[in-house]
Amino acid sequence: MTEKFTGALADFDAADLASAGGKGANLGELVRHGFPVPAGFVVTTAAYATLLAETSLGAELGRLLEVEDAGTRIRALFTEAQIPARVSADIATAYGALGGGPVAVRSSATSEDLPGAAFAGQQDTFLNIVGEQAVIRAVVDCWASLWTDRAIAYRQRLRIDPREVSIAVVVQDMVPADTAGVLFSANPVTGERGEIVVDASPGLGEAVVSGRVTPEHYVLDSAGRTRRFTPGAHEVVIRALAGGGTEESAGTGSPRTTLGEEQLVELARLALRAQEHFGRPQDMEWAIAGRRLYVLQARPMTALPPQPMRLNPFQKFVGPFFVEMFQDRPYPLDVSGWMQRGILAMLHGMAGSVGVIFPSVKELLPEEDGVVIRLVPPVPRPTLRTLGAPLSVARRARRFNPARWTEDSRFATFLENVRRLAGQDPRSMSWRGVVVFAEDAYATMRGITELRISYLPGAFVPQLKLRLMLLLLGKRHLGPALIAGAETRTSQANRALEDLADRVRSHDGLARAFIGLAPGELLARVEHDPEFKEFHARFRAFLAEYGHRETVSVVMSSSPTWSDAPEVVLGLITSMMGERRPAADQTGQALAELKRHPALRITAVHRHLLSAVDAAKAGTAFREDSHFYATMVLPPLRRALSDLGRRLCEAGVLADPADVNHLRFEELAGMDDGGALPAAERERYRRLVLARAAKRRELEGIPLLDTASLFANGHRRPGALVSGVPASRGQATGTVRIIRGPDEFGLLRSGEILVCPYTNPSWTPLFQRAAAVVVDAGGIASHAAIVAREYGIPAVMGTGSGTSALQDGQLVLVDGTRGRVTAADAEPSA
């Protein structure tokens, strides 16, 4: 049977991506469901494949993909190629059946309109093409546009194999538009699903989509009523010429509107109908000719922010704590593995111990296309059991003393389980064995959960008692400083880093290497240079003791630990090499002020108050140290998950072992053997990973939670560059140093103002050199605030915009008492 290379738009639907490409499949779907789409046909991917197979193009294409300037050479081959006769005959017949009049010829690649990859403008469109030969030439030019430099670079960014892409072409009756443009069924800037956005301009829509004109901008409600309107500049108008092609002429420059109320209502109705049909917000191109509206294209909106949230007061209160943990978007494997079975299981357990239901992971981190789209600050739900919580808390506070938690037999069992996991090698196990090993790691984490459930009441009750006593004495402000400086595993790690920095300073060769080499070069030198043998041994001993610490977030198993990224630790040492700044003893000062209070002359008051201070410090240490020990599960868990990724990579499912993080743990556990999957399963998982990776890239510029909704107060204080939560008292002047992540630790110099988006315990060694710290996220109880008080440096938390409002080298005054950052030469106002 003779193969057919064309088909009417109505012959295709959303399932025909492979033959009609993204644009053709979507338009066919619209035609089938009665949308006003111009008549047309699709030149299928079979035509493109036949050209490659029956000419030298196929072989040349494979060869040229490996050379420089591949795009230019490949496009030249298409220009010179002789189209197989039966392909051109099919195109000519379909064009004749359409009427032989002016048409628009649009590229429709098979990689278009996937989740996170709209490919907008990556391939070419040719407007107002007239005549059989001109149409065939335009089809060939569309095929060639699959290999433009911009399209090649875009696919490389999305990690789409160039050998797997193909292209169809859509040919449609040309609409001689009086007015045209684009519309979005949701607001692409704010994410508001209740708004429809329309851009319009006289003439063909090419002026709008190419950015040649400032269009009229309408924001409509769901009924098509105008909420906001911005006039267009009407700089140019593009129109179709009678004999083919287009012309561009100067516009009127008039701010008049070109769309009436009835047209806006019709556009809104069309947008919502398409959104309902495809099940997601749509980006559509449209045109109006005479009084008739046409849909020229529809595709899923990409990079669309989530629907804006209205946070209640409790969500605003707890939000900074969660923002600090979720600075990076968690991967599917983070969410379904370490978080659901580890960290969030701990939160569920602790909440449940007082009769409170903690939100599920899906409520906390809603997903779209398998990827987390936002962070929703949780609102725990009390139950009838909550009425008995005070009694339960009081009983545990009496029974479990945080100062002695490491003497609990459950802690010894936890350490034994960690040692057992550390001694096993997943590479020697079967697939199922590695999955069970990972499940064992999650189960080991429950040991810390049980200890926290038991001992946290004994940590919080003394703090409440201390705050109440200070309130009665009129010294409430001393609370944070009084409990700073507790001995913790974090403070011990910081002292160990200080010792390593001292050794670097005292060794000329080491000092020169740390100051002059990039992190990668420095690590290689430390590991292999005989001159640094002693330091290397001490460095490895440090990592053996503290290397399980997280670099980014305790909630993400995908993030490296210190041992996985030793260059981060070397950066910390580099930052600590400068001149030491004498630490202010905030605890000692606060204690001295407290002892001067007349009430402390009463022996009983003195004894009870100091006992409350010690108990509160022990509680703080427990919170910090239990966090430290929980991360000991991460190295063996990461080894197991990485080994599963390695096996899937060797099987051809993944391009890189780290891509395993795009899969869910239950998907990995459901495989009999990921290294020996049937071909169809391999392809299914491969495409799933590519789609989730593309969706993740689509969301790169969208924060999990807009911090402005949490820290709006930080922008209202007059005279301040930024302001936020006062977290550690005092003032300090210095130049700003913005550190956005662990890979930049080595940039901080002594006496600079550390400005960062978030912190965790891995950041705290920097506080030994910083003059003050300013953080976008976090609150008074965050790690940054506690450690800043410990080191006696001013801290301002929850600014929401410190890293964007301040600049490197800017001279500022940080007032940690008032929560303000001002220009250093500005007088602080009262």
NORJOMO-V351544 format. One line per field, one symbol per residue. ss: DSSP state (H for helix, E for strand, L for the rest). phi: phi as a letter, one per 30 degrees, with the letter a starting at -180 (. if undefined). psi: psi as a letter, one per 30 degrees, with the letter a starting at -180 (. if undefined). A space follows every 50 residues. Layout:
ss=???
phi=???
psi=???
//
This chain:
ss=LLLLLEEEHHHLLLLLHHHHHHHHHHHHHHHHLLLLELLEEEELHHHHHH HHHHLLHHHHHHHHLLLLLHHHHHHHHHHHLLLLHHHHHHHHHHHHHHLL LLEEEEEEELLLLELLELLLLLLLEEEEELLHHHHHHHHHHHHHHHHLHH HHHHHHHLLLLHHHLLEEEEEEELLLLLEEEEEELLLLLLLLLLLEEEEE EELLLHHHHLLLLLLEEEEELLLLLEEEEELLLLLEEEEELLLLLEEEEE LLLLLLLLLLHHHHHHHHHHHHHHHHHHLLLEEEEEEEELLEEEEEEEEE LLLLLLLLLLLLHHHHHHHHHHHHHLLLLLLHHHHHHHHHHHHHHHHHHH HHLLLEELLLHHHHLLEELLEELLLLLLLLEELHHHHHHHHHHHHHHHHL LHHHHHHLHHHHHHHHHHHHHHLLLHHHLLHHHHHHHHHHHHHHHHHHHH HHHHHHHHHHHHHHHHHHHHHHHLLHHHHHHHLLLLLLHHHHHHHHHHHH HHHHHLLHHHHHHHHHLLHHHHHHHHHHLHHHHHHHHHHHHHHHHHLLLE LLLLLLLLLLELLLLHHHHHHHHHHLLLLLLLLLLHHHHHHHHHHLLHHH HLHHHHHHHHHHHHHHHHHHHHHHHHHHHHLHHHHHHHHHHHHHHHHHHH LLLLLLHHHHHHLLHHHHHLLLLHHHLLHHHHHHHHHHHHHHHHHHHHLL LLLLLLHHHLLHHHHLLLLLLEELEEEELLEEEEEEEEELLHHHHHHLLL LLEEEELLLLHHHHHHHHLLLEEEELLLLLLLHHHHHHHHHLLEEEELLL LHHHHLLLLLEEEEELLLLEEEELLLLLLL
phi=.ddccbadeddcbddcedcciddddddeddedciddcedabcdddddddd eddcbdeedddedddccdheeddddddddddcdeedddddddddddddki cdbccbdbddcdhdeibdheidccbbchdbjeddddddddddedddcddd ddddddddhcdddcdbbcbccbedcdddbalbbbdbddccidddbccbcb adiddeddddidbdddbcccddciddcbbbddchdbbcbdcdcjibbcbd ddidddccccddddddddddddddddddiaeccbcbbbbicccbccabad dchdddeeccddedddddeedddddcdcdddeddddceddcbdddddddd dddciccdedddddbdcbhibdcaccedbecdbddddcdedddddddddc cedbdddddddddedddddddddccedccdedddddedddddddeddded ddedcdedddeddddddddddddibeddeeddcdiddbdddddddddddd ddddedbeddeddddccdeddddddddbdedceddddddddddddbdddd ccaddbddddceddbddddddddedcddddcedddddddddddddddedd ddeddeddddddddddddddddeddddededdddeddddddddddedddd didcdbeddeddcdddddddddaddbdeeddedddddddddddddddece dcddbddddcceddcccdicdbaaddbadjbacacdbdccaedcedddce idddcbdabbedddedddcddabbbdcjbdcdedddddddcicdbbcidi bedcdcbeiddbcccddcibbbddccdddd
psi=kkkkflklefflaffhefefleeeeeeeeeefgglikkkalkjlfeeeee eeeglfeeeeeeefffllheeeeeeeeeefkjkkefeeeeeeeeeefffg aklkjkkilfglhlkgifgkgellkkkhkkkeeeeeeeeeeeeeffglee eeeeeeeghkkfffklklkkklkkjikeklalkkfljfeffjfgkkkkkl lkalfeeeffgfkjlkjkjlaffgkkekkkllfhelkklkleglallklk lfgkglkfkleeeeeeeeeeeeeeeeefglkkjkklkkkbgkkkkfkklk klhkllkkkjkleeeeefeeeeeeehelkkleeeefceeefdefeeeeee effggkjklleeeeiklkhgkkflkjkljkjlaefffgeeeeeeeeeeej jffgfffkfeeeeeeeeeeeeffkjffglleeeeeeeeeeeeeeffeeee eeeefeefeeeeeeeeeeeeeffgheffeeeeglgkklfeeeeeeeeeee eeeeefjeeeeeeeefkleeeeeeeeffkffgeeeeeeeeeeeeegffkl eekffjffklleefiffeeeeeeefgfakkkkkkieeeeeeeeeffkeff fkeeeeeeeeeeeeeeeeeeeeeeeeeeeefffeeeeeeeeeeeeeeeef fgekfkefffffllefeeffkejffhkleeeeeeeeeeeeeeeeeeeege gjlekjfffehfffggjkfkellbkkfkllkkklkkjkjflffgeffklk fljjklfllafffffffffkflkkkealafgleeeeeeeefhkkkjlhff gefeflkkfkjlkkjfefhkklkfgkkkl.
//
